[in-house]
Amino acid sequence: MNILYIDHYAGSPEMGMEFRPYYLAREWQKRNHKVRIVGGDFSHLRAKQPSVQLDFQKEMIDGIEYQWIKTGQYSGNGIKRAISMLRFTGKMWLNAKKIVREFQPDVVITSSTYPMDSFAGYRIAKKAKAKYIHEAHDLWPLTLTEIGGMSEKHPFVILMAIAERYAYSKSGQVVSLFSHAAEHMLSHGMQNIDKFTVIPNGVAEADWQQQQPIPEKHAKLFEKLHSENKFIVCYTGGHALSNKLDLLLDVAENMQDENIAFVLVGKGVEKEHLENRVREEDLRNVYLLPPVTKTQVPGILGQADVLYIGAAASPLYRFGVSLNKVYDYMMAAKPILYGVQAPNNFIKDAKCGVTFNAEVPQDLIESIRTIESLTEEQRMEMGKRGQEYVLQHFEYGALADNFCGVMDRCPRVGEK
């Protein structure tokens, strides 16, 4: 099959988030499918942007064909980001006939985290008489109204609501990253539950066998902490309010007299604030390090005794979560401190860590002490359970096969 995978924010291991299109495409190509990923030339999620001079410029990345659309840069969630969405979807809509003639897709997947791509995706699928699948990364416009506080009467919210209903109603199948989103989708255009399939994010086992050495600065810090027999609590990833890193610093302040070190690796809008707190409060047990590449993440996680995931409470989490960090942490075979309030909890299911209430600092303190009190063998067994669980349920090879099943079930546009 020729699979056209449309994701405005598509990335790669070198460029950074988001990784899902890359890993699914790689697996589909192993199964003799031809895949083209269509993305925008700029994404706030990437650490590195592609060099794009022309619309629909092609680039091969690790044998996968990418096609880039010029959308313009933006920062934050203002008007420039909205314009970039309109440019991306508008250019695809206007060039639908050209895309069909050149690539001849059998399957069109819209997966851009916002539903406006459905207008162009369905148009392309209809012209190609292809199968049309919508993949929901986020639930818009709920993201705008419940998180952003925007009015339901705002023109952009109304547009997103129309696009969401269009996506669910026009798709032959709907793939969701959220385990509990079916009821919402049924009330917003999806005709029946048979169209709904959950395929979360995952891990690529092969990449963990090809990990790269960590930077010298990071290696020296971990060497120092190990020589001091510190119990290392580690966090890797984005530094945003949603990651609850102020909580980690609050806890560190209360545990300065204990033999525990807190290491945060990454960057984000809250990084400067966190650095200021560490300096002003003299948090000598907290260490902030620069981000690393995806191939270096396994090496970082392997240095820790326990891994931290926190999340600010969000009403959207009632539909479930699929955090990339969860799968990487489980693959690292380390105990996990999990502070996310959602109906699905893989850490609990796999018995590979401790769940705590991220709104109660003392709860995290006690959870850290619980993991620290275990023997090294017990911590290894706990981490191993997580690794076995993620490989059994969330390896990208199996996820790609599940997605192929969705494609097989999906009718072509116009078929019943």
Backbone torsions as a table, in degrees:
resi	resn	phi	psi	omega
1	MET	NA	149.3	170.2
2	ASN	-95.1	116.7	-174.8
3	ILE	-110.2	117.7	175.7
4	LEU	-99.0	113.0	-175.3
5	TYR	-109.3	109.4	-174.8
6	ILE	-100.3	114.8	179.5
7	ASP	-146.7	104.9	-178.3
8	HIS	-48.8	-39.9	-172.2
9	TYR	-101.0	15.9	-176.9
10	ALA	-54.1	137.6	179.5
11	GLY	-129.6	-156.5	179.6
12	SER	-157.6	170.0	178.4
13	PRO	-55.3	-35.4	179.8
14	GLU	-76.5	-42.1	-177.2
15	MET	-78.8	-29.2	-176.8
16	GLY	101.6	-168.8	-172.9
17	MET	-50.4	144.9	2.1
18	GLU	-103.3	150.3	-168.8
19	PHE	-93.5	-21.5	-172.4
20	ARG	-51.4	-49.9	-180.0
21	PRO	-58.0	-41.7	-179.0
22	TYR	-60.3	-49.7	-175.3
23	TYR	-69.9	-39.1	177.0
24	LEU	-66.0	-43.6	179.5
25	ALA	-61.2	-41.9	-179.9
26	ARG	-61.2	-41.3	179.6
27	GLU	-70.7	-39.6	179.4
28	TRP	-64.0	-37.4	178.9
29	GLN	-66.9	-31.4	174.3
30	LYS	-63.3	-24.6	-179.6
31	ARG	-96.5	20.4	173.5
32	ASN	69.2	24.9	171.0
33	HIS	-95.2	150.1	175.2
34	LYS	-97.8	129.0	-174.4
35	VAL	-125.1	136.6	169.5
36	ARG	-125.3	125.6	175.9
37	ILE	-98.5	126.4	176.8
38	VAL	-106.9	122.1	-178.3
39	GLY	-136.1	170.8	176.3
40	GLY	-87.8	156.3	-177.6
41	ASP	-74.9	-10.6	177.7
42	PHE	-137.6	137.3	175.2
43	SER	-143.6	135.1	177.7
44	HIS	-67.4	-13.6	-177.9
45	LEU	-86.6	-17.6	-174.7
46	ARG	-86.5	147.8	171.6
47	ALA	-85.1	-26.2	-179.4
48	LYS	-137.1	132.4	-179.0
49	GLN	-97.6	149.3	175.1
50	PRO	-69.7	155.7	176.5
51	SER	-91.7	109.3	-172.8
52	VAL	-125.5	124.2	178.3
53	GLN	-104.5	-29.5	-174.6
54	LEU	-129.9	147.6	173.5
55	ASP	-60.8	140.9	178.4
56	PHE	64.6	26.0	175.1
57	GLN	-67.9	137.7	-177.7
58	LYS	-100.2	151.6	177.4
59	GLU	-151.1	136.5	175.9
60	MET	-96.4	125.5	177.4
61	ILE	-123.8	110.8	-179.2
62	ASP	52.5	40.0	177.5
63	GLY	83.1	0.5	179.6
64	ILE	-104.0	132.6	-180.0
65	GLU	-83.9	122.8	173.2
66	TYR	-109.0	147.5	173.6
67	GLN	-130.2	124.7	-171.5
68	TRP	-105.2	139.7	175.0
69	ILE	-113.7	131.9	180.0
70	LYS	-74.4	121.6	-176.3
71	THR	-122.5	-16.2	-178.4
72	GLY	89.9	152.0	-179.3
73	GLN	-83.6	159.8	177.6
74	TYR	-156.8	168.6	171.9
75	SER	-141.5	144.3	-179.0
76	GLY	70.5	-160.4	-176.1
77	ASN	-114.8	33.8	-176.8
78	GLY	-88.2	-159.3	-174.2
79	ILE	-63.7	-33.5	-178.5
80	LYS	-65.6	-35.1	177.2
81	ARG	-68.6	-40.1	177.7
82	ALA	-61.6	-40.3	178.9
83	ILE	-64.2	-38.9	179.2
84	SER	-63.3	-37.2	176.3
85	MET	-62.8	-45.4	-178.4
86	LEU	-65.6	-37.9	177.4
87	ARG	-64.1	-45.2	-177.5
88	PHE	-62.2	-52.9	-176.6
89	THR	-71.6	-37.0	-179.7
90	GLY	-64.6	-43.7	179.8
91	LYS	-65.8	-35.8	175.4
92	MET	-66.4	-43.2	-179.3
93	TRP	-60.9	-45.6	-178.0
94	LEU	-68.5	-26.9	-177.0
95	ASN	-106.0	19.6	-177.0
96	ALA	-56.3	-46.5	-178.0
97	LYS	-61.9	-42.2	179.1
98	LYS	-63.7	-41.8	179.6
99	ILE	-62.7	-43.7	-179.8
100	VAL	-64.2	-45.6	-178.3
101	ARG	-62.4	-39.0	-175.5
102	GLU	-79.7	-41.9	-172.8
103	PHE	-104.9	-26.3	-179.4
104	GLN	51.3	63.1	-176.8
105	PRO	-68.9	142.6	169.9
106	ASP	-92.9	-28.0	179.2
107	VAL	-134.7	133.3	174.0
108	VAL	-117.4	123.9	179.8
109	ILE	-117.4	121.5	173.5
110	THR	-98.7	123.0	-172.0
111	SER	-145.6	48.6	-172.0
112	SER	-98.3	14.7	-179.4
113	THR	71.5	-17.4	172.3
114	TYR	-126.3	148.1	-167.8
115	PRO	-82.7	-2.9	-178.4
116	MET	-63.9	-21.8	178.4
117	ASP	-66.3	-14.2	-178.2
118	SER	-65.1	-32.5	179.2
119	PHE	-60.1	-48.4	-179.9
120	ALA	-72.8	-41.4	-177.7
121	GLY	-60.7	-44.6	-179.9
122	TYR	-68.3	-38.1	178.0
123	ARG	-60.2	-43.8	178.6
124	ILE	-63.8	-46.8	-179.4
125	ALA	-61.8	-39.8	-179.1
126	LYS	-65.6	-43.8	179.3
127	LYS	-65.7	-32.6	-178.8
128	ALA	-88.7	-5.6	-172.3
129	LYS	53.6	42.7	-176.9
130	ALA	-100.7	176.5	173.7
131	LYS	-83.8	141.5	-179.9
132	TYR	-121.0	123.0	-179.4
133	ILE	-124.7	131.8	174.1
134	HIS	-106.0	130.6	179.8
135	GLU	-112.0	119.7	-174.9
136	ALA	-95.9	112.1	173.5
137	HIS	-88.5	-35.6	-179.3
138	ASP	-134.8	161.9	178.7
139	LEU	-107.6	94.4	177.2
140	TRP	-96.8	144.8	6.4
141	PRO	-90.6	12.7	179.6
142	LEU	-57.6	-34.2	177.5
143	THR	-58.0	-37.0	-179.0
144	LEU	-77.5	-40.6	-173.8
145	THR	-85.1	-42.1	-175.8
146	GLU	-85.8	-28.8	179.6
147	ILE	-102.5	-46.7	-177.4
148	GLY	-82.8	-13.1	178.0
149	GLY	73.6	16.7	-179.6
150	MET	-76.3	151.2	178.5
151	SER	-71.5	144.3	176.4
152	GLU	-64.4	-16.1	-179.6
153	LYS	-92.9	-1.7	178.3
154	HIS	-64.2	136.3	-177.5
155	PRO	-54.3	-40.2	-179.2
156	PHE	-68.2	-37.8	177.1
157	VAL	-64.5	-42.1	178.6
158	ILE	-62.5	-41.5	178.2
159	LEU	-61.6	-44.2	179.8
160	MET	-64.7	-37.8	179.0
161	ALA	-64.5	-41.6	177.1
162	ILE	-63.5	-43.6	-179.3
163	ALA	-65.1	-39.2	179.2
164	GLU	-61.6	-49.0	180.0
165	ARG	-62.6	-38.9	177.9
166	TYR	-61.5	-45.8	-178.1
167	ALA	-61.1	-47.9	-177.1
168	TYR	-69.6	-34.5	-176.8
169	SER	-79.0	-33.5	-176.5
170	LYS	-85.8	-22.6	-175.6
171	SER	-73.6	143.8	174.7
172	GLY	-76.6	-28.9	175.1
173	GLN	-144.5	150.1	176.4
174	VAL	-120.0	126.2	175.1
175	VAL	-105.2	129.5	-178.3
176	SER	-120.4	139.5	171.6
177	LEU	-81.2	-10.2	-174.3
178	PHE	-106.1	126.8	-173.4
179	SER	-69.2	-24.4	-173.0
180	HIS	-117.6	31.1	-174.9
181	ALA	-96.6	-4.5	-173.4
182	ALA	-58.8	-46.1	-177.4
183	GLU	-61.3	-42.0	177.5
184	HIS	-61.1	-45.4	-177.5
185	MET	-67.2	-36.0	178.0
186	LEU	-63.7	-31.2	179.5
187	SER	-89.0	1.8	-179.6
188	HIS	-130.8	37.1	169.2
189	GLY	116.5	-23.8	179.7
190	MET	-71.8	126.0	-169.5
191	GLN	-72.2	-37.7	-177.9
192	ASN	-154.0	160.6	-174.5
193	ILE	-67.1	-21.2	-179.7
194	ASP	-66.4	-16.9	178.8
195	LYS	-83.7	-7.1	-170.2
196	PHE	-101.6	128.5	175.8
197	THR	-138.6	134.5	176.1
198	VAL	-93.6	121.0	173.3
199	ILE	-133.1	98.7	-176.1
200	PRO	-76.4	-176.5	171.7
201	ASN	-73.7	176.6	-177.0
202	GLY	-162.4	-155.2	-179.9
203	VAL	-130.7	153.9	174.2
204	ALA	-109.3	105.1	-174.2
205	GLU	-57.6	-37.9	-177.5
206	ALA	-60.0	-35.6	-179.1
207	ASP	-66.5	-30.6	179.5
208	TRP	-73.7	-17.5	177.0
209	GLN	-89.9	-4.1	-179.2
210	GLN	-124.7	33.3	-176.4
211	GLN	-67.9	151.9	-178.3
212	GLN	-102.6	154.4	178.0
213	PRO	-59.9	147.2	179.6
214	ILE	-78.9	157.9	-179.2
215	PRO	-58.4	154.5	-176.7
216	GLU	-59.8	-40.7	-179.5
217	LYS	-60.0	-42.7	-179.7
218	HIS	-68.6	-43.2	-178.3
219	ALA	-61.8	-40.9	-179.3
220	LYS	-65.8	-38.9	178.7
221	LEU	-64.7	-47.8	-179.0
222	PHE	-63.8	-36.7	177.1
223	GLU	-61.4	-41.9	178.6
224	LYS	-63.8	-46.7	-178.2
225	LEU	-64.8	-38.9	177.9
226	HIS	-66.0	-38.5	-179.9
227	SER	-65.3	-24.8	178.4
228	GLU	-93.1	4.6	179.3
229	ASN	58.5	36.6	178.3
230	LYS	-75.1	145.6	170.8
231	PHE	-88.3	116.4	-168.0
232	ILE	-100.7	118.9	171.5
233	VAL	-98.5	122.2	-172.3
234	CYS	-122.7	143.6	172.8
235	TYR	-129.8	135.1	173.3
236	THR	-127.5	142.1	175.9
237	GLY	131.1	-161.0	-176.8
238	GLY	-66.7	145.7	177.3
239	HIS	-108.5	84.4	-180.0
240	ALA	-128.2	166.2	179.3
241	LEU	-56.8	-35.4	-177.1
242	SER	-65.9	-17.6	-177.6
243	ASN	-86.5	-4.1	175.8
244	LYS	57.2	44.7	-179.8
245	LEU	-82.9	-23.1	172.3
246	ASP	-62.3	-34.6	176.1
247	LEU	-61.3	-42.3	-179.7
248	LEU	-63.3	-38.1	177.4
249	LEU	-71.2	-36.4	175.2
250	ASP	-58.8	-43.8	-179.8
251	VAL	-67.7	-41.3	179.0
252	ALA	-59.7	-39.9	178.6
253	GLU	-61.2	-37.3	-179.5
254	ASN	-80.0	-10.2	-176.4
255	MET	-119.1	23.9	-177.2
256	GLN	-64.7	-25.1	-179.0
257	ASP	-87.9	1.5	-179.9
258	GLU	-103.7	162.3	-173.3
259	ASN	-84.5	55.3	-173.8
260	ILE	-127.0	137.6	176.7
261	ALA	-118.9	138.8	179.8
262	PHE	-111.8	118.9	-177.0
263	VAL	-118.2	121.9	179.7
264	LEU	-115.1	121.6	-177.1
265	VAL	-116.3	122.3	178.6
266	GLY	147.3	-165.4	179.5
267	LYS	-150.8	171.9	179.4
268	GLY	157.2	-179.4	-174.2
269	VAL	-63.9	-23.0	-178.2
270	GLU	-95.4	-0.3	-175.6
271	LYS	-59.9	-46.8	-179.3
272	GLU	-62.8	-42.4	177.9
273	HIS	-59.5	-43.3	-179.2
274	LEU	-66.8	-40.1	177.4
275	GLU	-61.9	-40.8	178.5
276	ASN	-63.8	-42.1	178.8
277	ARG	-61.9	-43.8	-179.3
278	VAL	-61.0	-41.3	-178.6
279	ARG	-72.4	-48.8	-175.0
280	GLU	-70.4	-32.8	-178.4
281	GLU	-95.8	0.0	177.9
282	ASP	53.8	53.1	179.7
283	LEU	-83.9	88.6	-174.2
284	ARG	-74.5	-8.3	179.9
285	ASN	-103.6	12.3	179.3
286	VAL	-117.5	134.1	-178.6
287	TYR	-130.4	124.1	179.9
288	LEU	-107.1	121.6	-176.5
289	LEU	-117.8	154.5	178.2
290	PRO	-64.6	162.2	177.8
291	PRO	-67.3	161.2	176.4
292	VAL	-124.2	168.2	177.7
293	THR	-74.7	164.1	-178.9
294	LYS	-61.2	-34.7	-179.6
295	THR	-72.7	-13.7	177.5
296	GLN	-96.5	-12.3	-179.0
297	VAL	-57.9	-44.8	179.2
298	PRO	-55.8	-39.5	179.7
299	GLY	-65.5	-37.4	177.6
300	ILE	-65.7	-49.9	-177.2
301	LEU	-62.7	-32.7	-179.8
302	GLY	-66.9	-16.8	179.8
303	GLN	-83.3	-14.1	-172.5
304	ALA	-88.6	162.3	171.9
305	ASP	-96.1	-31.3	178.5
306	VAL	-151.6	148.3	-175.4
307	LEU	-114.2	139.4	-173.2
308	TYR	-106.7	133.0	169.3
309	ILE	-131.4	121.0	175.0
310	GLY	-127.5	154.8	177.9
311	ALA	-148.9	134.0	174.9
312	ALA	-64.6	141.8	-178.6
313	ALA	-57.1	135.0	-179.5
314	SER	-139.6	133.5	177.7
315	PRO	-62.8	-24.3	180.0
316	LEU	-69.5	-20.7	-178.6
317	TYR	-68.5	-9.9	177.0
318	ARG	-64.9	-17.2	178.4
319	PHE	-90.0	-2.5	-177.4
320	GLY	102.4	166.8	-179.8
321	VAL	-133.0	156.4	174.9
322	SER	-143.2	73.8	-174.8
323	LEU	-83.7	124.7	179.5
324	ASN	-53.2	-37.5	-177.1
325	LYS	-59.2	-35.3	-178.6
326	VAL	-59.3	-46.0	-175.7
327	TYR	-70.3	-38.5	176.5
328	ASP	-64.9	-43.1	-179.9
329	TYR	-63.0	-42.8	179.1
330	MET	-64.8	-39.6	179.3
331	MET	-64.4	-27.5	-179.5
332	ALA	-71.7	-10.0	178.5
333	ALA	59.7	42.3	176.4
334	LYS	-121.7	150.4	173.8
335	PRO	-60.1	149.1	-174.5
336	ILE	-124.8	134.4	170.4
337	LEU	-95.9	115.0	-169.2
338	TYR	-118.5	112.5	-178.4
339	GLY	-119.3	60.3	179.8
340	VAL	-126.0	124.7	-179.1
341	GLN	-93.3	99.2	-178.8
342	ALA	-151.1	157.9	-177.3
343	PRO	-69.2	-24.1	175.2
344	ASN	-102.3	137.2	-176.1
345	ASN	-144.9	91.6	-178.0
346	PHE	-67.6	-27.3	179.0
347	ILE	-65.3	-42.6	177.3
348	LYS	-68.0	-42.5	-178.9
349	ASP	-61.4	-40.8	-176.6
350	ALA	-86.9	-9.2	-176.8
351	LYS	56.0	47.3	-175.7
352	CYS	-117.4	22.1	178.7
353	GLY	176.5	-163.2	-178.6
354	VAL	-124.9	131.6	176.1
355	THR	-93.3	133.7	179.9
356	PHE	-130.0	164.6	177.0
357	ASN	-88.4	113.1	-175.6
358	ALA	-70.2	-6.4	176.7
359	GLU	-93.5	-2.7	-176.5
360	VAL	-125.7	98.1	-178.0
361	PRO	-52.7	-39.9	-178.6
362	GLN	-61.9	-30.8	179.2
363	ASP	-65.6	-39.9	176.7
364	LEU	-68.4	-40.1	178.0
365	ILE	-57.7	-47.4	-179.7
366	GLU	-66.3	-33.8	179.3
367	SER	-68.0	-40.6	176.3
368	ILE	-61.6	-44.6	179.9
369	ARG	-64.4	-34.5	178.1
370	THR	-62.1	-46.9	179.4
371	ILE	-67.0	-39.7	-179.5
372	GLU	-63.8	-32.7	-177.1
373	SER	-73.6	-14.6	179.4
374	LEU	-72.2	156.1	173.4
375	THR	-74.1	161.7	178.8
376	GLU	-58.9	-37.8	179.0
377	GLU	-64.8	-40.2	178.8
378	GLN	-66.2	-38.3	177.1
379	ARG	-66.8	-38.6	177.7
380	MET	-63.6	-41.5	178.9
381	GLU	-64.6	-40.3	178.7
382	MET	-62.4	-48.1	178.8
383	GLY	-62.8	-38.7	-179.8
384	LYS	-63.2	-36.1	177.9
385	ARG	-61.7	-40.0	178.2
386	GLY	-64.8	-43.2	-179.4
387	GLN	-63.9	-44.3	178.9
388	GLU	-62.9	-38.2	-178.6
389	TYR	-67.3	-44.7	-177.0
390	VAL	-69.4	-34.7	178.3
391	LEU	-70.3	-32.7	-179.6
392	GLN	-73.5	-37.1	-171.0
393	HIS	-109.5	-25.1	-167.8
394	PHE	-133.0	28.3	174.5
395	GLU	-80.4	137.2	-171.5
396	TYR	-61.6	-25.1	175.5
397	GLY	-62.0	-45.8	179.0
398	ALA	-69.0	-39.3	179.0
399	LEU	-63.6	-39.8	178.5
400	ALA	-64.8	-37.9	176.6
401	ASP	-64.2	-40.9	177.0
402	ASN	-60.9	-40.1	179.9
403	PHE	-67.0	-36.5	176.8
404	CYS	-61.7	-36.3	176.0
405	GLY	-62.6	-38.9	176.5
406	VAL	-62.9	-43.4	178.7
407	MET	-61.3	-41.0	179.9
408	ASP	-62.8	-37.5	-178.7
409	ARG	-76.6	-21.6	-173.5
410	CYS	-75.7	128.1	175.7
411	PRO	-76.6	157.8	172.4
412	ARG	-73.4	154.6	179.0
413	VAL	-57.8	127.3	-178.5
414	GLY	99.9	-20.9	176.1
415	GLU	-84.6	155.9	176.8
416	LYS	-96.4	NA	NA
